[in-house]
Amino acid sequence: FFVQYIPMAAVRFLSAARTCCRSMHSNPRVWNVYLSGEIHSDWREVIKKGILARQLPVEFTFPNLSHEDSDDCGALILGDEAVRQNYDNKGAKMNLLRTRTLIEESDIVCVRFGDKYRQWNAAFDAGYAAAKGIPIITLHPKSLGHMLKEVNAGALAVCEKPEQIVDILDYTITGKLPAAKDGFVPMVQRVGPGNPAP
């Protein structure tokens, strides 16, 4: 009943005021965000640039982004292996020194799954973070939603674009919301003041 009598300008004003008030209580802490997963696109750079542009207190960590180095590290440092399984095992354990430590030190873990390769290590990182009680955000094309349904069920947000992660981190840290997309109707306009129960 109240919906048709609430001017849209008033709704926007209230929304802006709410965001302003929440942003004034932002936490000055530095957030540690681990960026796990696919290494063949610029998704990490998109997120880092977005965070830098908004001047958010975030530090990023990530696994070794060189596929070749992460394969060869164990055998190169500890001694070569003729059997591929042993070669891989040495490298995997050495990479876990980095990934386990950085994930455990993270406030949030973002896990990207691309559509070109199967990122089993990214799924492991997501599971490890979940087991440690660290919040997870997943990022992947919509086409992978079914294959990743169990991983997504453990995530607190599921994104299709890296820009969405920037918006989530901004909201998490400052309380600021991005501009509403065309057609979005705020809840106060849908149900009226006081947000009555449905």
Salt bridges, closest charged atoms under 4 A:
GLU38 OE1 - ARG112 NE 2.96
GLU45 OE2 - LYS48 NZ 3.05
ASP71 OD2 - HIS67 NE2 3.49
GLU81 OE2 - LYS90 NZ 2.92
ASP88 OD1 - ARG84 NE 2.87
GLU104 OE2 - LYS132 NZ 3.88
ASP107 OD1 - ARG29 NH2 2.47
GLU150 OE2 - LYS149 NZ 3.55
ASP167 OD1 - ARG54 NH2 2.69
ASP170 OD2 - ARG54 NH1 2.92
